Amino acid sequence: MEMIADILLVAGALGSGLYCFVLARRLNRFNDLEKGVGGAVAVLSAQVDDLNKSLVAARAMSDGSTKSLEALTGRAETVAQRLELMMASMHDLPAEVTKSPQANEENDALAEALASPAKSEKVSLDEPEKASSGLMFVRHNRNQSRVA
C-alpha cells in the first residue's frame, strides 16, 4: 500500500512539474515583445507618446492663432470706430456739392491710407481736423439712382 501511495505521489509531482513547464512557456510567449501582448503594449505606449507630442504642437499652434485673431479683431474694431466717426461726420455735409479734381486726389490718398494702415501715420482724434477743400463722401438721392 505504501508503494502504491509513493508511486501516485511521484506521478503527481511529475505531472505538476510538466504542467508548470507548459505554463512557463505559454507565459513567455504571451509576454514576448515582438509577437505577444508585451509587443502590443510597447506599440501602444509609443503611439501614446506620439499623440502627446502632436497634442502639444497643436495646442501651441492654436494659441498662436488665437493671439493673431485677437490682434486682428482689435485692429478691425479700431478701423470700425474710425469709419463710424467718418460716417457721423458726413451728416454735417450739404447734400449737393460739386466735386473738384483736388477732392478726387484726396479720396485716392485716403483709400490708399486705409488699405495699408501699417504704413500710414496714426491719426489722433484729439487733434483738430484740417479744413479740406473738397468732400470725402457725397450722399446720393436714392430716387435719382434708380433707373425705371
Backbone torsions as a table, in degrees:
resi	resn	phi	psi	omega
1	MET	NA	-40.6	178.4
2	GLU	-65.0	-35.9	-178.9
3	MET	-65.3	-39.9	179.4
4	ILE	-67.2	-39.3	179.3
5	ALA	-65.3	-40.0	178.8
6	ASP	-66.8	-39.7	179.2
7	ILE	-65.1	-43.5	177.9
8	LEU	-64.7	-36.4	178.5
9	LEU	-65.7	-43.6	178.3
10	VAL	-66.0	-41.0	179.1
11	ALA	-64.3	-41.5	177.5
12	GLY	-63.4	-39.9	179.3
13	ALA	-66.7	-41.8	178.0
14	LEU	-65.6	-40.5	177.8
15	GLY	-64.1	-41.5	177.6
16	SER	-65.1	-40.1	178.1
17	GLY	-62.8	-44.7	178.8
18	LEU	-63.4	-41.2	178.8
19	TYR	-63.4	-41.7	177.6
20	CYS	-64.2	-39.1	178.6
21	PHE	-62.7	-44.6	179.3
22	VAL	-63.6	-42.9	179.0
23	LEU	-64.6	-38.0	178.9
24	ALA	-63.3	-42.3	179.0
25	ARG	-65.7	-41.9	178.5
26	ARG	-63.5	-40.8	179.2
27	LEU	-65.2	-38.7	177.0
28	ASN	-64.6	-42.3	177.4
29	ARG	-66.9	-35.7	-180.0
30	PHE	-64.4	-40.7	-177.7
31	ASN	-92.1	5.5	-179.9
32	ASP	-58.7	134.7	-175.0
33	LEU	-74.0	-17.4	-178.1
34	GLU	-99.6	-37.4	-173.8
35	LYS	-113.1	-28.7	-171.3
36	GLY	-91.5	-161.9	-178.5
37	VAL	-66.5	-31.8	178.0
38	GLY	-59.9	-40.0	176.8
39	GLY	-65.2	-41.4	179.0
40	ALA	-63.7	-40.5	178.7
41	VAL	-65.5	-40.5	178.9
42	ALA	-63.8	-42.3	179.0
43	VAL	-65.1	-44.8	178.9
44	LEU	-63.8	-37.2	177.8
45	SER	-63.8	-41.9	177.8
46	ALA	-64.7	-39.3	179.3
47	GLN	-67.0	-36.8	177.1
48	VAL	-63.6	-41.7	177.6
49	ASP	-62.1	-43.6	178.3
50	ASP	-62.7	-42.0	179.4
51	LEU	-65.6	-37.4	177.0
52	ASN	-63.4	-42.1	177.7
53	LYS	-63.8	-41.5	178.8
54	SER	-64.8	-38.9	178.8
55	LEU	-64.6	-41.6	178.2
56	VAL	-63.9	-42.2	179.1
57	ALA	-65.3	-42.4	179.6
58	ALA	-65.4	-38.5	179.0
59	ARG	-65.1	-41.5	178.4
60	ALA	-63.5	-41.4	178.9
61	MET	-65.6	-40.9	-179.0
62	SER	-68.6	-34.4	176.4
63	ASP	-65.3	-41.3	177.3
64	GLY	-64.2	-41.5	179.0
65	SER	-65.3	-37.8	179.5
66	THR	-63.8	-44.8	179.2
67	LYS	-63.2	-41.2	179.2
68	SER	-63.8	-43.9	179.1
69	LEU	-65.3	-36.3	177.6
70	GLU	-64.6	-40.9	178.7
71	ALA	-64.9	-43.5	179.6
72	LEU	-65.9	-37.9	177.9
73	THR	-64.4	-40.8	177.0
74	GLY	-61.8	-43.4	177.6
75	ARG	-63.8	-40.6	-179.8
76	ALA	-64.7	-39.8	177.5
77	GLU	-64.4	-38.7	178.2
78	THR	-63.9	-45.0	179.0
79	VAL	-65.2	-38.5	178.9
80	ALA	-63.3	-39.4	177.4
81	GLN	-64.5	-41.0	178.5
82	ARG	-64.1	-41.2	179.3
83	LEU	-66.5	-38.1	177.1
84	GLU	-62.8	-39.3	177.7
85	LEU	-64.8	-41.1	177.9
86	MET	-64.9	-42.3	179.1
87	MET	-64.9	-37.2	178.6
88	ALA	-67.2	-34.7	179.5
89	SER	-74.2	-17.7	179.0
90	MET	-69.0	-26.0	-177.4
91	HIS	-67.2	-19.3	-179.7
92	ASP	-83.1	-9.7	-175.3
93	LEU	-83.8	149.4	175.6
94	PRO	-68.7	155.6	-174.3
95	ALA	-72.0	-39.3	-176.5
96	GLU	-114.1	114.2	178.3
97	VAL	-141.9	138.8	177.7
98	THR	-86.3	143.8	180.0
99	LYS	-86.3	140.9	174.7
100	SER	-105.0	160.6	177.9
101	PRO	-60.9	-30.8	179.9
102	GLN	-68.0	-34.9	178.7
103	ALA	-65.9	-36.9	177.7
104	ASN	-63.4	-39.4	178.1
105	GLU	-65.0	-38.5	178.3
106	GLU	-66.4	-38.4	178.4
107	ASN	-64.9	-41.1	177.9
108	ASP	-63.3	-41.9	179.3
109	ALA	-64.8	-39.1	178.8
110	LEU	-66.3	-42.8	179.2
111	ALA	-62.3	-39.5	178.5
112	GLU	-67.1	-39.3	179.2
113	ALA	-66.2	-38.1	179.2
114	LEU	-72.7	-29.3	-179.3
115	ALA	-70.9	-32.4	179.3
116	SER	-127.3	81.6	-176.7
117	PRO	-69.3	-22.6	-179.7
118	ALA	-69.3	-32.5	-178.3
119	LYS	-86.1	-25.4	-176.3
120	SER	-78.4	157.1	178.6
121	GLU	-75.1	148.8	178.5
122	LYS	-74.8	135.9	-178.7
123	VAL	-98.5	127.1	178.1
124	SER	-89.4	133.8	-179.3
125	LEU	-79.0	-16.0	-179.3
126	ASP	-78.6	-26.2	-178.7
127	GLU	-73.8	144.6	176.4
128	PRO	-69.1	144.5	-178.6
129	GLU	-76.2	147.2	177.4
130	LYS	-74.3	145.6	177.9
131	ALA	-72.1	123.6	-179.3
132	SER	-93.2	150.3	-178.8
133	SER	-85.3	-14.7	-179.4
134	GLY	-138.6	178.0	-178.6
135	LEU	-91.8	147.1	176.5
136	MET	-85.7	-39.4	-179.1
137	PHE	-128.8	148.1	177.0
138	VAL	-123.1	128.8	179.6
139	ARG	-86.9	126.6	-179.8
140	HIS	-98.5	149.3	175.3
141	ASN	-78.9	128.2	-175.6
142	ARG	-65.1	-32.9	-179.1
143	ASN	-69.2	-31.7	179.7
144	GLN	-76.8	-28.8	-175.7
145	SER	-77.2	-19.3	179.5
146	ARG	-84.5	133.6	179.2
147	VAL	-103.9	128.8	-176.5
148	ALA	-78.6	NA	NA
